[in-house]
Amino acid sequence: MGRLEDLQINAYLSKVARGYKNNAFVASALFPEIESESEKVDIFEFNKEAFSVYNTERAIRANSNVVSPKGFNKKSVTLAEHDLAYPIDYREDDESKKVKLQLHATNVVTEGLKLKQEKQCADLVQDINNFPTGHKIKLSGTSKFSDYDNSDPVGVIDDGKDAIAGKIAQDPNTMLIGHDAWKKLKRHPQIQGLISNNLNKIVTLDLFKEIFEIPNIVIGKSVFVDEAGNFVKVWSDNIVLAYTSTLSSRTEYDPAFAYTVKKKNSLNVDEYTKEGKKIKYIRATDIYSPFLVGAEAGYLINDVL
């Protein structure tokens, strides 16, 4: 029996998988997804050619003014396949309402893939070694934002914004704040002091966007279970500033801090059987790779509490 007879893509469950989204997952704010037709892609790093002042005047019958191209740096990546399967014994199938059990299995494996992607992205941008000099700071002592009397979160965040603008001529448009850091930061007297007395001094995300002039701010709340069965925060007490692509139709050529490159239509759910067809597996598969493409378009504020 051929593979296509044993294994079939379940179009209905694949649609469920594509539509399933946990609101706690925020990595896409820093790693916007772009689709690729192939599994091997080249990401081109932008340079400063567009910011040079050129001699553009041309006399009659003179030659045109020609730019001397500086070339591009590029990063090549081969996308990785990720899959996760959920077993359903035929006896469980008989005793349950089939569709509900399959949908449950689909949600479990899809959630697993999404959580893995979130963790991969978080690990990349919370590693201080992935940022160049001048684009990272590790807080200590009285500089930690938990020291309400001495710390300067406004100054630290503004310094991060200036570092990005000084390298890419763009202000950061995205900020990701770990949940624990956000809980402490929104109660900081310096932040609350910037709010009008006519307000109730509750710092909301909208107010935070106004204070720092950053249009997209998200809070990292997702968790995973470690080997001991304990819940662990995916996003630690860090803050990441970044300039990310805002184009409605993104391609791998757009300048930005980071991307998740995903093979087009790669997220699918299929069914296959083993153990003499006594066990059916609901499996989710996706093909993608998250990676940093321009670390100078980002800034890490590490260990803020």
C-alpha positions in Angstrom: 0.0 0.0 0.0 1.4 3.4 -1.0 2.1 6.2 1.4 -0.7 8.3 0.0 -3.2 5.6 0.8 -1.9 5.3 4.4 -1.6 9.0 5.0 -3.9 11.7 4.1 -3.8 15.4 4.7 -6.9 16.3 6.6 -8.0 19.6 5.1 -10.6 20.3 7.8 -8.2 19.8 10.7 -5.5 21.7 8.9 -7.9 24.7 8.7 -8.4 24.3 12.4 -4.7 24.3 13.0 -4.1 27.4 10.9 -6.9 29.2 12.8 -5.8 28.2 16.3 -4.0 31.0 18.1 -3.0 31.5 21.8 -3.2 35.2 22.7 -0.2 34.7 25.0 2.1 34.2 22.0 3.7 37.4 21.0 7.0 36.4 19.2 5.5 37.5 15.9 5.8 41.1 17.0 9.6 40.8 16.8 9.7 38.0 14.2 7.1 38.9 11.6 6.4 35.9 9.4 7.2 35.8 5.7 6.5 33.0 3.3 9.0 31.4 1.0 8.4 29.1 -1.9 11.5 27.0 -1.2 13.2 25.8 2.0 16.5 27.5 1.3 16.3 31.3 1.4 18.8 34.2 1.3 18.1 37.2 3.6 19.8 40.4 2.4 21.1 42.9 5.0 20.4 46.5 4.1 23.2 49.1 3.9 23.4 52.9 4.1 23.4 53.6 0.4 20.1 55.4 0.6 21.4 57.8 3.2 24.5 59.1 1.3 24.5 62.6 -0.2 25.3 62.3 -3.8 26.3 64.8 -6.5 23.1 64.7 -8.5 23.5 67.8 -10.8 24.1 67.1 -14.4 25.4 69.5 -17.0 24.1 69.5 -20.6 25.6 66.5 -22.5 27.4 65.3 -19.4 27.4 61.8 -18.2 24.8 60.7 -15.6 25.8 60.6 -12.0 26.2 56.9 -11.2 26.1 55.4 -7.7 29.0 53.2 -6.8 27.1 50.2 -5.3 28.4 49.0 -2.0 26.8 45.5 -2.3 24.8 43.6 0.1 25.5 41.2 2.9 23.3 38.2 3.0 22.5 35.4 5.4 21.4 32.0 4.0 19.2 29.7 6.0 17.6 26.3 5.4 14.2 26.0 6.9 13.7 23.3 9.5 10.8 20.9 9.7 8.9 20.7 13.0 6.2 18.0 13.7 4.3 16.6 16.6 1.8 13.7 16.7 -1.0 12.8 19.2 -2.0 9.1 19.5 -5.6 8.0 19.6 -6.3 4.3 20.3 -9.1 2.7 18.4 -10.8 1.9 21.7 -10.7 5.6 22.7 -12.0 6.5 19.3 -15.0 4.1 19.8 -15.8 5.5 23.2 -15.6 9.2 22.3 -17.2 11.5 20.0 -14.8 11.2 17.1 -14.6 14.8 15.9 -14.2 16.3 19.4 -11.3 14.0 20.1 -9.6 14.7 16.8 -10.1 18.5 17.4 -8.6 18.1 20.8 -5.6 16.3 19.4 -5.2 18.9 16.7 -5.2 21.7 19.3 -2.6 19.9 21.4 -0.1 19.3 18.6 -0.7 22.8 17.1 -0.2 24.4 20.5 3.0 22.4 20.9 4.4 23.7 17.6 3.4 27.3 18.4 5.0 27.1 21.9 8.2 25.7 20.4 8.3 28.6 17.9 7.7 31.1 20.7 10.5 29.6 22.8 12.9 29.6 19.9 12.3 33.3 19.2 12.5 34.2 22.9 15.8 32.4 23.4 17.3 34.2 20.4 16.4 37.7 21.6 17.0 37.2 25.3 20.6 36.0 24.7 22.7 39.1 25.4 25.5 37.6 23.2 23.3 38.0 20.1 23.5 41.8 20.3 26.4 44.0 19.3 28.2 46.4 21.6 26.1 49.4 22.2 22.8 47.5 21.6 22.5 45.9 25.0 22.6 46.7 28.7 22.5 44.4 31.7 21.1 46.1 34.7 22.5 45.6 38.2 22.2 47.0 41.7 20.2 50.3 42.0 19.8 50.5 38.2 17.3 47.6 38.3 13.7 48.9 37.7 12.7 47.2 41.0 14.6 49.9 42.8 11.9 52.5 42.6 14.0 55.2 44.3 17.1 55.1 42.1 16.4 53.4 38.8 15.8 55.4 35.6 13.6 53.3 33.2 12.8 56.3 31.0 16.5 57.1 30.5 17.4 53.5 29.9 14.6 53.0 27.3 15.4 56.3 25.6 19.1 55.3 25.4 18.0 52.1 23.7 15.9 54.0 21.2 18.8 56.3 20.4 21.1 53.4 19.8 18.8 51.9 17.2 18.1 55.2 15.5 21.9 55.9 15.4 22.5 52.8 13.4 19.5 52.4 11.1 18.1 55.9 10.9 14.7 54.6 12.2 13.2 54.7 15.6 12.2 51.4 17.1 8.5 50.7 16.4 8.2 47.6 18.6 8.8 46.9 22.3 8.4 43.5 23.9 8.3 43.4 27.7 8.4 40.3 29.9 5.3 39.9 32.1 7.2 40.2 35.4 9.0 43.3 34.1 5.8 44.9 33.0 4.1 44.3 36.4 6.9 46.2 38.1 7.5 48.8 35.4 3.9 50.0 35.2 4.0 50.8 38.9 7.3 52.7 38.8 6.9 56.2 40.3 8.9 57.7 37.4 6.5 56.3 34.9 3.4 57.2 36.9 4.8 60.7 37.3 4.5 61.3 33.6 0.7 60.7 33.7 -1.5 63.7 33.9 -3.1 64.4 37.3 -6.5 64.2 35.7 -6.0 60.5 35.1 -6.2 57.7 37.7 -2.4 56.9 37.6 -3.0 53.4 36.2 -0.4 52.8 33.5 -2.0 51.1 30.5 -0.3 49.9 27.4 -1.8 52.8 25.4 -0.3 55.3 27.8 3.0 53.5 27.6 2.9 53.8 23.8 2.3 57.5 24.1 5.1 58.0 26.7 7.7 56.2 24.7 6.3 57.0 21.2 6.5 53.3 20.3 3.3 52.2 18.4 3.5 48.4 19.0 4.1 47.2 22.6 3.3 43.7 23.7 3.7 41.8 26.9 5.2 38.3 27.0 3.0 36.1 29.1 3.4 32.6 27.7 4.7 29.8 29.9 6.0 26.3 29.4 6.3 23.3 31.8 9.8 22.2 32.7 10.9 18.6 33.4 9.9 19.0 37.1 6.3 19.9 36.1 6.7 23.6 37.0 5.5 26.5 35.0 8.3 28.7 33.6 8.0 32.0 31.9 9.1 32.0 28.3 9.9 35.7 28.5 12.1 36.6 31.5 12.5 40.0 33.1 13.8 41.6 29.9 12.7 44.3 27.5 13.5 44.1 23.8 13.3 47.2 21.5 13.3 46.7 17.8 12.5 48.1 14.4 10.4 45.5 12.5 8.9 45.4 9.1 5.5 47.0 8.8 4.8 46.2 5.1 1.5 44.5 4.5 3.1 42.1 2.0 6.5 41.1 3.5 9.3 39.5 1.7 12.7 38.3 2.8 14.2 41.5 1.3 12.6 43.9 3.7 15.0 45.4 6.3 14.1 44.5 9.9 15.4 43.2 13.2 14.3 39.6 12.8 12.0 37.3 10.8 10.4 33.9 10.9 10.7 32.5 7.4 8.0 29.9 6.8 7.5 27.7 3.8 4.3 28.6 2.1 1.3 26.5 3.2 3.6 24.3 5.2 1.3 24.0 8.3 -0.8 20.9 7.8 -2.4 18.2 9.8 -2.4 14.6 8.7 -3.5 11.2 10.0 -1.6 8.0 9.9 -1.9 4.6 11.7 0.5 2.2 13.4 0.3 -0.9 15.6 -1.8 -2.8 13.1 -4.0 0.2 12.7 -5.0 0.1 16.4 -3.5 3.5 17.0 -4.3 6.6 14.9 -2.0 9.6 15.0 -3.0 13.2 14.5 0.1 15.0 13.4 0.8 18.7 12.8 3.8 19.6 10.6 5.3 23.0 9.9 8.5 24.2 8.1 10.0 27.4 9.4 13.1 29.0 10.9 13.2 32.2 13.1 16.5 34.2 13.0 18.0 37.6 13.6 18.8 39.4 10.4 19.8 42.8 11.7 20.8 42.9 15.4 21.6 46.6 15.1 17.9 47.2 14.6 17.3 45.9 18.1 18.3 46.6 21.7 18.1 44.3 24.7 17.5 45.6 28.3 18.5 42.5 30.3 17.7 41.5 33.8 15.6 44.5 34.7 14.4 43.2 38.1 
